Amino acid sequence: MTQLNTPYPSTAYLTGFLRSREVTAFQEDLALALVLRLLSAEGLRAVAARIEALPAAKHSPSVQAFVAQQAKYLSTIGPVIAFLQGRDSTLAHRIVARNFLPEGPRFNTLDVYVDDEGGDPLGWAFGALGLHDRAKHLATLYLNDLADVLRDAVDSRFEFVRYAESLAGSQPTFDPLAEALAAPMNLVDETLRDLTSEALARHAPTMVLLSAPFPGNVYAAFRIAQAIKAQDPNIVTVLGGGFVNTELRELKDGRVFDYFDYVTLDAGERPLLALMEHIEGKRSRQRLVRTFLRDAETGAVRYVNMVEPDVAFAEVGTPTWDGLPLDRYLSLLDMLNPMNRFWSDGRWNKLTVAHGCYWKKCSFCDVSLDYIGRYEGASAKVLADRIEAIVRETGQTGFHFVDEAAPPKSLKALATELIERGTGISWWGNIRFEKTFTPELCELLADSGCVAVSGGLEVASDRLLNLMKKGVSVDQVARVTRAFTDAGIMVHAYLMYGFPTQTVQDTVDALEYVRQLFENGCIQSGFFHRFACTVHSPVGQNPEDYGVTLQALPPVTFAKNDIGFHDRTGVDHDALGSGLKKAIYNYMHGIGLEEDVRSWFPFKVPRTTVARHRISRALSQRG
């Protein structure tokens, strides 16, 4: 599972491409189907039956709350799902009254919002008129309570987004997954098996492609393949997706091929064309493209890659959402964060402006891999044609451009084309905060429908930005983000801590820069995440250039991605992280902007060396 509010785009891309080549193709979102079946009255009754078999001593607080309010959960689950699907908006009035939904431990988080006089716990977040948003947030807490019940009573690995990801992410061997797949099925497994069987009955496929974009998709992908092979071993199963492209590039474990006949790397169009020709007897196995398979005679894993040009980005066809239940996705409001709202609330048509990254220099990024390193665009006319076709098909005008960093020249051309056509869409996406985004360009993008952008400020330190080859400065970021804000476009900053050689002083200074960016109206949203080194990044490939030494990895036969490292600074970044996250959470709500940044840390840190008005001075100057 990735998101519950909108389909992950890989199946839409490939279905559109295959149909453009006159291949009969259908798509299913079994992740959404799994959640909807579990979170139904019938599903919760099945959960309750599993709970009855548990000793009372193993009932967690979440399970206890469910048992105590079981009748209420059974009567409310259907209406809540309908509300989150946008089919029953008037239910918001009952939800916000706080006497309709059963409330479990997740609702305890609301206590931290109550003011000293016992005032409205959500008023600070949603104001006096945010009835629907309040209801959506409460309904999301309700679903999270049920997810906790599933985790505690049915499957300890269950989560809506990162389901069983520890079985796959950077796992050097297939053993953890093999053991899990050999274990008796629990209720989640059985439900997924049944959904798989129903999908096979609907479509009678000869080949099934499974996309696993993240580690949290992998266990379920293998369970689906297991169910397919149990029902009909002759159906060809193929695994691809982001997880495969980043983590399985050195795959050697033959047990993977008990479930999948083939595993393909990178952009899927060319490997699939070659694979279909092979299965039809028109191409030998030696002429496959970027494909792992198991040798029938020796049992050894082979990687076959006859070099052929990839299908041009302009010729991959228009994505299609045909077959996906667009009216059944759930709009959630989990984190009270403006950018999280774009991620989890509402259904967005996902589209790529260009393949790869036009910058492809950042030292923390997987620049050596195809999804970053092979940059290829399409004309504004082709992109606008795709957008119009998708709007006609889905009836929805919201677009999320999912590029690693959408190129400014392409965005300018696309914006001009959209305005000339009067397309009338809303869109958002990820960019680099580079000086090309002038106030004039930001206004143009806003006129074309841009409502939000996100970009990497990362460490908010000119020294470290230069080390990571980000190609921007703090002053430049301030001017660009303010230009977007002035154009009415919401700005989210991705922030990073724990980068090689980052000192405590660097971290304190970075937080001061962030405080000033919020104070001066440059950004409205942000999130700090801990730096992780991958084997495909410049840091992972040339650690000596960044003052770190890598930890030795065990022999790898399955997944390889994250790698530990030793930084000679010896800074306890985990201890700093909690203060950074607390600070930015408050900044997003206009709280504590006048406070000394040291107050966010529960231990002594040095005074910032950043001038108090550094960002305001930068804004007064032209870059």
C-alpha positions in Angstrom: 0.0 0.0 0.0 1.2 3.5 -0.8 -1.7 6.0 -0.6 -5.3 5.5 0.0 -6.5 8.7 -1.6 -5.3 8.2 -5.2 -3.9 5.3 -7.3 -0.1 5.0 -7.6 0.6 5.9 -11.2 2.8 3.0 -12.4 -0.2 0.8 -13.4 -1.9 3.7 -15.2 1.3 4.5 -17.1 1.9 0.9 -18.2 -1.8 0.2 -19.0 -1.9 3.3 -21.2 1.4 2.3 -22.9 0.4 -1.3 -23.5 -3.0 -0.3 -24.9 -1.2 2.2 -27.2 0.6 -0.8 -28.6 -2.7 -2.7 -29.0 -2.0 -5.1 -26.1 -5.1 -6.0 -24.1 -4.4 -4.8 -20.6 -6.4 -4.2 -17.4 -5.4 -2.9 -14.0 -6.4 -3.5 -10.4 -5.6 -1.8 -7.1 -5.7 -4.7 -4.7 -4.2 -2.4 -2.0 -7.3 -0.3 -1.9 -9.6 -3.3 -2.3 -7.8 -4.9 0.7 -8.4 -1.9 3.0 -12.0 -1.5 2.0 -12.8 -5.2 2.6 -11.0 -5.2 6.0 -12.6 -1.9 7.0 -16.2 -3.0 6.5 -18.8 -4.4 8.9 -18.0 -7.9 7.5 -14.3 -7.3 7.8 -14.5 -6.0 11.4 -16.6 -9.0 12.4 -13.8 -11.2 11.1 -11.3 -9.1 13.2 -13.5 -9.5 16.2 -13.5 -13.3 15.8 -9.7 -13.3 15.7 -9.7 -11.2 18.9 -11.9 -13.7 20.7 -9.2 -16.3 20.1 -6.6 -14.1 21.8 -5.9 -14.4 25.6 -7.1 -11.3 27.3 -3.6 -10.6 28.6 -2.6 -9.9 24.9 -5.2 -7.2 24.4 -3.5 -3.9 23.7 -5.2 -0.6 24.6 -6.3 -0.4 21.0 -7.8 -3.9 21.1 -9.5 -3.2 24.4 -11.1 0.0 23.1 -12.3 -1.9 20.0 -13.8 -4.7 22.1 -15.5 -2.3 24.4 -17.1 -0.3 21.5 -17.4 -3.1 19.0 -21.1 -2.5 18.3 -20.4 1.2 17.6 -17.5 0.4 15.3 -19.7 -2.0 13.3 -22.5 0.5 12.9 -20.2 3.4 12.0 -17.6 1.9 9.7 -19.8 2.0 6.6 -20.9 5.6 7.0 -17.3 6.8 7.8 -15.9 5.1 4.7 -18.7 6.7 2.6 -17.9 10.1 4.1 -14.2 9.8 3.4 -15.0 8.7 -0.2 -17.0 11.9 -0.6 -20.3 10.2 -0.9 -21.9 11.5 2.4 -20.6 14.9 3.3 -23.4 15.8 5.7 -22.1 13.2 8.1 -19.4 15.8 9.1 -21.9 17.4 11.5 -22.3 14.2 13.5 -18.6 13.4 13.4 -17.4 16.8 14.8 -20.0 16.5 17.6 -17.7 13.9 19.1 -20.5 11.5 20.1 -20.9 9.5 16.9 -17.5 7.9 16.4 -16.1 5.4 18.9 -12.8 6.8 20.1 -9.7 4.8 20.8 -6.1 5.7 21.8 -5.4 7.7 18.7 -7.8 10.4 19.9 -5.5 11.0 22.9 -3.4 13.1 20.6 -6.1 15.7 20.6 -5.4 16.4 24.2 -2.1 18.1 23.4 -4.1 20.8 21.5 -6.4 21.8 24.4 -5.5 25.3 25.7 -5.2 26.2 29.3 -8.8 27.2 29.5 -10.0 23.9 28.1 -10.9 25.4 24.7 -11.6 23.9 21.4 -8.9 21.3 20.7 -8.9 21.7 17.0 -9.8 25.3 16.7 -6.2 26.4 16.3 -5.8 24.1 13.3 -9.1 24.5 11.5 -10.6 27.7 12.7 -14.3 28.4 13.2 -15.4 27.3 9.7 -13.4 24.1 9.1 -16.3 21.7 9.8 -15.5 19.3 7.0 -11.8 19.3 7.7 -12.3 18.7 11.4 -14.6 15.7 10.6 -12.0 14.3 8.1 -9.3 14.5 10.7 -11.4 12.8 13.3 -12.4 10.1 10.8 -8.8 9.6 10.0 -7.9 9.1 13.6 -10.8 6.5 13.7 -9.2 4.6 10.8 -5.8 4.7 12.4 -7.3 3.2 15.6 -8.6 0.3 13.5 -5.2 -0.1 11.8 -3.7 -0.4 15.3 -6.3 -3.1 16.1 -5.3 -5.0 12.9 -1.7 -4.7 13.9 -2.1 -5.8 17.5 -4.7 -8.6 16.9 -4.2 -9.9 13.4 -0.8 -9.0 11.8 2.0 -7.3 13.8 3.3 -5.9 10.5 0.2 -4.1 9.4 0.2 -0.5 8.5 -1.7 1.5 5.9 1.5 2.8 4.2 4.5 0.8 5.3 3.1 -2.7 5.6 5.7 -5.3 6.5 8.5 -3.1 5.0 11.1 -4.4 7.3 10.9 -7.8 5.5 12.2 -6.2 2.3 13.9 -2.8 2.7 17.7 -3.3 2.4 17.4 -6.9 3.5 20.5 -8.7 2.2 18.9 -12.1 2.1 15.4 -13.4 1.1 15.2 -15.3 4.3 12.8 -13.0 6.3 10.4 -12.8 3.3 10.6 -16.6 2.7 9.8 -17.3 6.3 6.9 -14.9 6.3 5.5 -16.4 3.1 5.8 -19.9 4.4 3.9 -19.1 7.6 0.2 -19.8 8.0 -2.0 -17.1 6.5 -3.6 -14.6 8.8 -6.8 -12.7 8.1 -5.0 -10.0 6.0 -3.3 -12.7 3.9 -6.5 -14.6 3.4 -8.3 -11.5 2.3 -5.6 -10.6 -0.2 -5.7 -14.1 -1.5 -9.4 -14.0 -2.1 -9.2 -10.6 -3.8 -6.5 -12.0 -6.1 -8.6 -14.9 -7.0 -11.6 -12.6 -7.8 -9.4 -10.5 -10.0 -8.1 -13.5 -11.9 -11.7 -14.6 -12.4 -12.6 -11.2 -13.8 -9.8 -10.9 -16.3 -8.5 -14.5 -17.0 -4.9 -13.1 -17.7 -2.0 -14.9 -19.3 0.5 -12.5 -17.6 0.3 -10.5 -14.4 2.6 -7.5 -13.8 3.0 -6.4 -10.1 4.5 -3.0 -9.3 6.2 -2.7 -6.0 7.3 1.0 -5.7 8.4 0.8 -2.0 9.5 -1.8 0.6 6.0 -1.6 2.1 4.5 -3.1 -1.1 6.8 -6.1 -1.4 5.4 -8.7 1.0 1.9 -8.2 -0.4 3.2 -8.4 -3.9 4.8 -11.8 -3.1 1.6 -13.0 -1.4 -0.4 -12.0 -4.6 2.1 -13.9 -6.8 1.9 -16.9 -4.4 -1.9 -16.9 -4.8 -1.6 -16.7 -8.6 0.8 -19.6 -8.8 -1.3 -21.7 -6.5 -4.4 -21.1 -8.7 -2.7 -21.4 -12.1 1.1 -21.9 -12.4 0.9 -21.2 -16.1 0.1 -17.5 -15.6 3.3 -15.6 -16.1 4.2 -13.3 -13.2 6.5 -10.3 -13.5 7.8 -8.0 -10.7 8.9 -4.4 -11.3 8.7 -1.0 -9.7 10.7 1.5 -7.7 11.7 -1.0 -5.0 13.1 -3.4 -7.6 14.9 -0.6 -9.5 16.7 0.6 -6.4 17.2 -2.5 -4.2 17.2 -5.6 -6.4 19.9 -4.7 -8.9 22.2 -7.4 -7.5 19.5 -10.1 -7.2 20.9 -13.6 -6.8 18.4 -15.6 -4.7 16.6 -18.1 -6.9 13.7 -18.5 -4.4 12.3 -15.2 -5.7 11.5 -17.1 -8.9 9.2 -19.5 -7.0 6.8 -16.6 -7.1 7.8 -14.5 -10.1 8.9 -15.8 -13.5 10.7 -12.5 -14.4 12.0 -9.4 -12.6 12.6 -6.3 -14.7 14.6 -3.2 -13.9 14.0 0.5 -14.6 11.4 2.0 -17.1 9.1 -0.9 -17.9 8.1 -0.3 -21.4 11.0 -1.7 -23.3 11.6 -4.8 -21.1 7.9 -5.6 -21.3 7.8 -5.4 -25.1 10.8 -7.7 -25.3 9.3 -10.1 -22.7 6.0 -10.4 -24.5 7.9 -11.2 -27.8 9.8 -13.8 -25.9 6.7 -15.5 -24.5 5.1 -15.4 -28.0 8.2 -17.2 -29.4 9.3 -14.2 -31.4 12.5 -13.4 -29.4 15.0 -15.7 -27.7 15.7 -15.5 -24.0 19.2 -14.1 -24.7 17.5 -11.0 -26.3 15.5 -9.9 -23.2 16.1 -6.4 -21.9 17.0 -5.6 -18.2 15.4 -8.8 -17.0 16.3 -11.3 -14.2 15.2 -14.9 -14.6 16.1 -18.3 -13.1 18.0 -20.7 -15.3 15.9 -23.8 -15.7 18.9 -26.2 -15.8 21.2 -24.8 -13.1 18.7 -22.9 -10.9 21.0 -19.9 -10.9 19.7 -16.4 -11.3 20.7 -14.7 -14.6 20.5 -11.1 -15.7 19.8 -10.6 -19.4 20.2 -7.2 -20.9 20.3 -6.9 -24.7 20.9 -3.2 -25.1 18.1 -1.5 -26.9 17.0 2.1 -26.8 14.2 2.9 -24.3 10.8 3.9 -25.6 11.0 7.7 -26.0 9.1 9.6 -23.3 7.1 11.4 -25.9 5.9 8.0 -27.3 4.9 6.1 -24.1 1.3 7.0 -24.5 -1.2 8.6 -22.2 -1.8 7.1 -18.8 -5.2 5.6 -18.2 -7.1 5.1 -15.0 -9.7 2.9 -16.8 -10.6 0.0 -14.5 -9.6 1.7 -11.2 -12.5 2.6 -8.8 -11.8 6.4 -8.7 -14.9 7.0 -6.6 -13.8 4.6 -3.8 -10.5 6.1 -2.8 -10.3 7.7 0.7 -9.5 11.3 1.3 -7.7 11.4 4.6 -6.4 14.2 6.8 -3.8 12.7 9.1 -0.9 15.1 9.9 -1.9 18.8 10.4 0.6 19.8 7.8 -0.3 21.8 4.6 1.7 19.7 2.2 0.5 16.4 3.8 -3.0 17.7 2.8 -1.9 17.5 -0.9 -0.5 14.0 -0.4 -3.4 12.4 1.4 -6.6 14.4 0.8 -8.3 14.4 -2.6 -7.6 12.4 -5.7 -4.9 13.7 -8.0 -4.2 12.6 -11.5 -0.5 11.8 -11.4 1.6 12.7 -14.4 5.3 13.1 -15.3 6.5 16.2 -17.0 9.9 14.7 -18.0 11.6 11.4 -17.3 14.6 11.6 -14.9 16.1 14.8 -13.4 17.5 17.6 -15.4 19.9 18.5 -12.6 21.1 15.0 -11.5 24.0 16.2 -9.3 22.7 16.1 -5.7 25.1 14.0 -3.7 22.4 12.3 -1.6 20.3 11.2 -4.6 20.4 8.0 -6.7 21.9 9.9 -9.6 23.5 6.7 -11.0 20.1 5.0 -11.6 17.9 5.3 -14.7 14.9 7.0 -12.9 17.2 10.0 -12.1 20.1 9.8 -14.6 18.2 9.4 -17.9 16.6 12.8 -18.6 14.2 13.0 -21.4 11.3 15.4 -22.0 8.3 15.9 -24.2 6.8 18.9 -25.9 4.3 21.1 -24.1 1.7 20.1 -26.8 2.2 16.4 -26.0 1.9 17.0 -22.3 -1.2 19.2 -22.7 -2.8 16.6 -24.9 -2.2 14.0 -22.2 -3.7 16.3 -19.6 -6.8 17.0 -21.6 -7.3 13.2 -22.3 -7.0 12.4 -18.6 -9.5 15.1 -17.7 -12.0 13.7 -20.2 -11.5 10.2 -18.9 -11.6 10.9 -15.1 -13.7 14.0 -15.0 -11.2 15.4 -12.5 -8.9 18.4 -13.0 -6.3 18.0 -10.3 -2.8 17.0 -11.3 0.2 16.0 -9.3 3.4 16.2 -11.4 5.5 13.5 -9.9 8.9 14.4 -11.3 11.9 14.3 -9.0 12.3 18.0 -10.0 10.1 19.4 -12.7 12.3 21.4 -15.2 11.5 25.1 -15.2 11.7 25.5 -18.9 9.3 22.7 -19.5 6.9 24.1 -16.9 7.0 27.5 -18.5 6.2 26.0 -21.9 3.5 23.8 -20.4 2.0 26.7 -18.5 1.8 28.8 -21.6 0.1 26.0 -23.5 -2.4 25.4 -20.7 -3.3 29.0 -20.5 -3.7 29.3 -24.3 -6.0 26.3 -24.3 -8.0 27.4 -21.3 -7.5 24.0 -19.7 -8.5 25.1 -16.2 -6.6 22.5 -14.2 -5.1 22.7 -10.7 -1.6 21.2 -10.3 1.3 20.9 -7.9 4.7 19.2 -8.0 8.3 19.1 -6.9 10.9 21.6 -8.1 14.4 22.9 -7.4 14.4 26.3 -5.8 16.6 27.8 -8.6 16.8 31.3 -9.7 15.1 30.5 -13.0 11.8 30.7 -11.0 11.5 34.5 -11.3 8.5 36.3 -9.9 7.2 36.6 -13.5 7.5 32.8 -14.0 5.8 32.1 -10.7 2.9 34.3 -11.7 2.6 32.5 -15.0 2.6 29.1 -13.3 -0.1 30.3 -10.9 -2.2 31.5 -13.8 -1.9 28.0 -15.4 -3.2 26.4 -12.2 -0.2 25.8 -10.0 -1.4 25.7 -6.3 1.6 24.3 -4.5 5.3 23.4 -5.0 7.7 21.4 -2.9 11.4 21.6 -3.1 14.6 20.7 -1.2 16.1 23.3 1.0 17.8 20.2 2.7 20.4 21.4 5.2 19.7 25.1 5.0 23.5 25.8 5.1 25.5 27.3 2.2 28.5 25.2 3.1 26.6 21.9 3.1 24.4 22.9 0.1 27.6 23.3 -1.8 29.0 20.0 -0.5 25.8 18.2 -1.6 26.0 19.9 -5.0 22.5 21.3 -4.6 23.2 24.2 -6.8 21.3 26.7 -4.7 22.1 29.1 -1.8 19.9 30.0 1.2 19.5 33.5 0.0 18.4 32.3 -3.4 15.9 29.9 -1.9 14.5 32.8 0.2 13.9 34.9 -2.9 12.4 32.0 -5.0 10.1 30.7 -2.3 8.9 34.3 -1.6 8.2 34.7 -5.3 6.0 31.6 -5.3 4.2 32.7 -2.1 3.6 36.2 -3.5 2.0 34.5 -6.6 -0.4 32.6 -4.2 1.4 29.3 -4.5 1.8 27.3 -1.3 5.5 26.3 -0.6 6.8 23.2 1.2 10.4 22.8 2.0 12.0 19.3 2.3 14.6 19.6 5.1 17.4 17.2 6.0 19.6 16.7 9.1 22.5 14.3 9.7 24.3 15.0 6.4 28.0 14.1 6.5 30.1 16.6 8.4 27.0 18.4 9.7 27.8 19.8 13.2 25.5 20.9 16.0 26.3 24.5 15.0 25.2 23.7 11.4 22.0 22.3 12.7 21.2 25.2 15.0 22.0 27.6 12.2 19.8 25.7 9.8 16.8 25.9 12.1 17.4 29.7 12.4 17.3 30.0 8.6 14.0 27.9 8.6 12.5 30.1 11.4 13.3 33.2 9.3 11.8 31.7 6.2 8.5 31.1 8.0 8.7 34.5 9.7 9.1 36.2 6.3 6.3 34.4 4.6 8.6 32.4 2.3 7.4 28.9 3.1 4.2 27.7 4.7 5.1 24.0 5.3 8.2 21.9 5.9 9.4 18.6 7.2 12.8 17.5 8.6 13.9 13.9 7.7 17.1 12.1 8.7 19.7 11.7 5.9 20.1 8.1 4.8 23.0 7.0 2.6 22.3 4.8 -0.3 24.7 2.7 -2.3 23.6 4.4 -5.6 24.3 8.0 -4.4 27.6 10.0 -4.7 28.0 9.8 -1.0 27.6 6.0 -1.1 30.0 5.6 -4.0 32.6 8.2 -3.0 32.4 8.4 0.8 35.9 9.8 1.2 34.8 13.0 -0.7 32.3 13.6 2.1 34.4 12.8 5.1 32.7 9.5 6.1 33.6 5.8 6.0 31.0 3.2 5.1 30.0 0.3 7.2 30.7 -3.1 5.7 27.6 -4.8 4.2 27.1 -8.6 4.6 27.0 -10.6 1.4 23.9 -9.5 -0.5 21.7 -11.9 -2.5 18.5 -9.9 -2.3 18.0 -6.2 -1.4 20.7 -3.6 -1.3 20.1 0.1 -0.8 20.7 1.9 2.5 24.2 1.7 4.0 25.4 2.8 7.4 28.3 5.2 7.7 30.6 6.7 10.3 30.9 10.5 10.5 33.9 11.8 12.3 31.9 14.7 13.8 30.3 12.2 16.2 27.1 14.3 16.5 24.0 12.6 18.0 21.6 13.6 15.2 18.7 11.5 16.6 18.8 13.7 19.8 18.7 16.9 17.6 15.9 15.5 15.4 13.1 15.6 17.9 13.8 19.3 18.5 13.9 20.1 14.8 10.6 18.4 14.2 8.9 20.0 17.2 10.1 23.4 16.0 8.9 23.1 12.5 5.5 21.7 13.5 4.9 24.8 15.6 6.3 27.2 12.9 3.7 25.8 10.5 1.0 27.0 12.8 2.6 30.4 13.5 3.8 29.4 17.0 7.2 30.3 18.5 8.5 32.3 15.6 9.8 34.9 18.0 11.6 32.4 20.2 15.3 31.6 20.3 15.8 28.4 18.3 17.7 26.9 21.2 14.5 26.7 23.2 13.3 23.8 21.0 16.1 21.5 22.2 15.9 19.8 25.7 19.7 20.2 26.2 22.3 22.9 25.7 23.2 23.8 22.1 25.2 26.7 20.9 23.8 30.1 20.0 23.1 30.6 16.3 25.6 32.4 14.2 23.0 33.5 11.7 22.1 37.2 11.7 18.6 37.8 13.0 17.5 39.6 9.8 19.5 37.6 7.3 16.5 36.4 5.3 14.7 39.8 5.2 17.9 41.4 3.9 18.2 38.7 1.2 14.6 39.4 0.2 15.4 43.1 -0.2 18.1 42.3 -2.8 17.7 40.9 -6.3 19.6 37.6 -6.9 
